[in-house]
Amino acid sequence: MNASAQQQRSVVAQEAAHFGNLATDWWDPKGSSAMLHKLNPPRLRHIRATIDAHWGSDPDALKPLAGRRAADVGCGAGLLAEPLARMGAVVTGIDAAPENVAVAKLHAEKQGLAIDYRAGGVEALAGETFDLVTSMEVIEHVADPSAFVAALADLLAPGGIMILSTPNRTPLSKLALITVGEGLGMVPKGTHDWQKFLTPDELAALVEVAGLRVIERKGLSFSPAVGFHLSDNLALDYFLTAVR
């Protein structure tokens, strides 16, 4: 296997193509990625609370990640990478779809943000280390979840934090994300395969086999009154946080 192929082992070509086709629409809050725009605020609240608790940073500090390196794996067009950069991190964003990376680079430049965007799978970052490793709504799209988590774990510096999020494999997630979400066009058809969703116990087991310790599981729920919000209910979608 050549070096290029080795750096793409986690990538499912059809998945990369699916998301690459959405690239130009990624930053439109009313476009095909509207759901991600709605997910981002509670996602950022959770990440901020986690880094403040882990590193003891001031909750009012504007740049709690100053001096730290962050990797966002499966970064899309940069919805998470940009806020991480604004929090002071030196950010590397990597995505399997070159189209997403092109849009991410252009958007970051317009925002005056210096983010190291790369096209490829997580394997392309081998040998580098980061204080914060994030991968949001990605593991359900990779070729081998176990190998993917192991590769993420290898990126984590001593004392660092890894934060993952993914839908749970429950009747609720099937109803909300596929029957309703994709059925009504709120999410592009073909985005999800319910059989590839991981339960919190399944994902935690992969993380622990990779040599990390799970320190928190947090739910991401939805209600008509407030939209997506953090909760203790893991049935729809959840965050899993781990340390070495």
C-alpha positions in Angstrom: 0.0 0.0 0.0 1.5 3.4 -1.0 1.7 6.3 1.4 -1.4 8.1 -0.1 -3.5 5.0 0.3 -2.4 4.5 3.9 -3.5 8.0 4.6 -7.0 7.3 3.3 -7.7 3.9 5.1 -10.5 5.3 7.3 -12.2 7.0 4.3 -15.3 5.6 2.6 -15.2 7.1 -0.9 -19.0 7.3 -1.2 -19.3 9.1 2.1 -16.6 11.6 1.1 -18.3 12.2 -2.2 -21.7 12.7 -0.5 -20.4 15.4 1.8 -18.2 16.9 -0.9 -21.3 17.5 -2.9 -22.6 19.6 -0.1 -19.5 21.8 0.2 -20.6 25.0 -1.4 -23.8 25.0 0.8 -22.0 24.2 4.0 -22.0 27.8 5.5 -25.6 28.5 4.6 -27.6 28.2 7.9 -30.7 27.6 5.8 -29.1 25.2 3.3 -28.4 21.5 3.3 -26.2 21.8 6.5 -28.8 23.7 8.4 -28.9 20.9 11.0 -25.2 21.3 11.7 -25.7 25.0 12.3 -28.4 24.2 14.9 -26.1 21.6 16.5 -23.1 23.9 16.7 -24.2 26.2 19.7 -24.7 23.4 22.2 -21.7 21.6 20.8 -19.5 24.7 21.5 -21.1 25.1 25.0 -20.1 21.5 25.8 -16.6 21.9 24.4 -16.1 25.2 26.3 -17.3 23.7 29.6 -15.1 20.7 29.1 -11.9 22.6 28.4 -12.6 25.0 31.3 -13.1 22.1 33.7 -10.1 20.1 32.4 -7.5 22.9 32.3 -9.0 25.2 34.9 -9.4 28.1 32.5 -11.5 31.2 33.4 -15.0 30.7 32.0 -15.0 34.4 30.9 -11.6 34.2 29.1 -11.9 34.8 25.4 -9.0 32.6 24.4 -9.0 29.5 26.8 -7.1 27.5 24.2 -4.3 29.9 23.7 -1.0 28.0 23.4 -2.7 24.7 22.6 -3.0 22.7 19.4 -6.4 21.4 18.3 -7.3 18.9 15.6 -10.8 18.7 14.2 -11.0 15.4 12.3 -13.8 15.3 9.7 -14.0 19.1 9.9 -16.3 19.6 6.9 -16.1 23.3 5.8 -14.9 24.5 9.3 -18.0 25.1 11.4 -16.2 23.9 14.5 -12.6 24.6 13.5 -13.2 28.3 13.2 -14.6 28.7 16.8 -11.7 26.7 18.1 -9.3 29.1 16.4 -11.2 32.1 17.9 -10.7 30.5 21.3 -6.9 30.8 20.7 -6.0 27.3 19.5 -3.6 26.5 16.7 -6.1 24.5 14.6 -5.6 21.7 12.1 -8.7 20.6 10.3 -8.8 17.5 8.1 -11.6 16.2 6.0 -11.9 13.4 3.5 -13.6 15.6 0.9 -11.2 18.0 -0.9 -14.3 20.1 -1.8 -15.0 20.8 1.9 -11.3 21.7 2.5 -11.4 24.2 -0.4 -14.5 25.9 1.0 -13.1 25.8 4.6 -9.8 27.5 3.5 -11.6 30.3 1.6 -14.1 30.9 4.4 -11.3 31.1 7.1 -9.3 33.5 4.9 -12.3 35.8 4.7 -12.6 35.7 8.5 -8.9 36.4 9.0 -8.3 33.1 10.6 -5.2 31.0 10.1 -6.2 27.4 10.1 -4.2 24.5 8.7 -6.8 22.7 6.6 -5.8 19.4 4.9 -7.6 16.9 2.7 -7.4 13.2 3.8 -8.2 10.7 6.5 -7.1 10.8 10.1 -4.1 8.7 9.2 -2.6 11.7 7.4 -2.0 13.2 10.8 0.0 10.3 12.1 3.1 11.3 14.2 1.5 14.7 15.2 0.1 15.4 18.7 -2.7 17.7 19.8 -4.0 19.0 23.1 -7.6 18.8 21.9 -8.8 16.2 19.4 -12.4 16.6 18.2 -14.4 14.5 15.8 -18.1 15.4 15.5 -20.7 13.3 13.8 -17.9 11.5 11.9 -17.4 8.0 13.3 -20.6 6.7 11.8 -19.2 7.5 8.3 -15.7 5.8 8.5 -14.6 2.4 7.1 -13.4 0.9 10.5 -14.6 2.6 13.7 -12.1 0.8 15.9 -9.1 1.7 13.7 -10.4 5.3 13.5 -10.7 5.7 17.2 -7.2 4.2 17.7 -5.8 6.7 15.2 -7.6 9.6 17.0 -6.2 8.4 20.3 -2.6 8.3 18.9 -3.0 12.0 18.2 -3.7 13.0 21.8 -0.9 14.6 23.7 -0.4 13.7 27.4 -2.8 15.7 29.4 -5.0 16.4 26.4 -8.8 15.8 25.8 -10.6 14.0 23.1 -14.2 14.8 22.4 -16.4 12.8 20.1 -20.0 13.0 19.1 -22.3 10.7 17.2 -25.9 9.6 17.1 -26.9 6.7 19.3 -28.4 3.6 17.7 -31.9 3.8 19.2 -35.4 3.9 17.8 -35.5 7.6 18.6 -32.5 8.4 16.4 -33.9 6.4 13.6 -37.1 8.2 13.8 -35.7 11.7 14.2 -32.6 11.6 11.9 -33.8 9.3 9.1 -37.6 9.0 9.0 -38.2 12.6 9.8 -34.9 14.4 9.1 -34.1 12.8 5.8 -37.7 12.0 4.9 -38.8 15.7 5.2 -35.6 17.0 3.6 -34.2 18.5 6.8 -31.1 16.4 6.2 -29.8 15.3 2.7 -31.0 11.9 1.9 -28.4 9.2 2.3 -26.6 11.0 5.0 -27.2 8.4 7.7 -27.1 4.6 8.0 -28.7 3.7 11.2 -26.9 0.4 11.4 -23.6 2.3 11.6 -24.6 4.3 14.6 -22.7 3.3 17.8 -24.2 3.1 21.3 -22.3 4.9 24.1 -21.1 1.6 25.5 -19.8 0.5 22.1 -18.0 3.7 21.5 -16.6 3.8 25.1 -15.3 0.3 24.6 -13.4 1.4 21.4 -11.9 4.3 23.2 -10.8 2.2 26.1 -9.2 -0.4 23.8 -7.3 2.5 22.2 -5.7 3.3 25.6 -7.8 6.2 26.8 -10.1 6.7 29.7 -13.7 7.9 29.3 -14.5 10.7 31.8 -17.9 11.9 30.6 -20.9 11.0 28.5 -23.3 13.9 27.7 -26.5 13.8 25.7 -27.6 16.1 22.9 -31.4 16.3 22.9 -34.0 18.1 20.9 -37.3 19.8 21.9 -39.6 22.0 19.9 -39.4 24.7 22.5 -35.6 25.2 22.7 -34.2 23.2 19.8 -31.0 21.2 20.3 -29.7 21.3 23.9 -27.3 19.5 26.2 -29.0 17.0 28.5 -28.4 13.8 30.4 -30.5 11.8 27.9 -28.2 10.0 25.4 -30.9 8.5 23.3 -30.7 10.8 20.3 -27.1 11.9 20.1 -24.3 12.2 22.6 -20.8 13.4 23.4 -18.1 11.2 24.8 -15.0 12.8 26.4 -11.8 10.9 27.1 -8.3 11.5 28.4 -5.1 9.4 28.4 
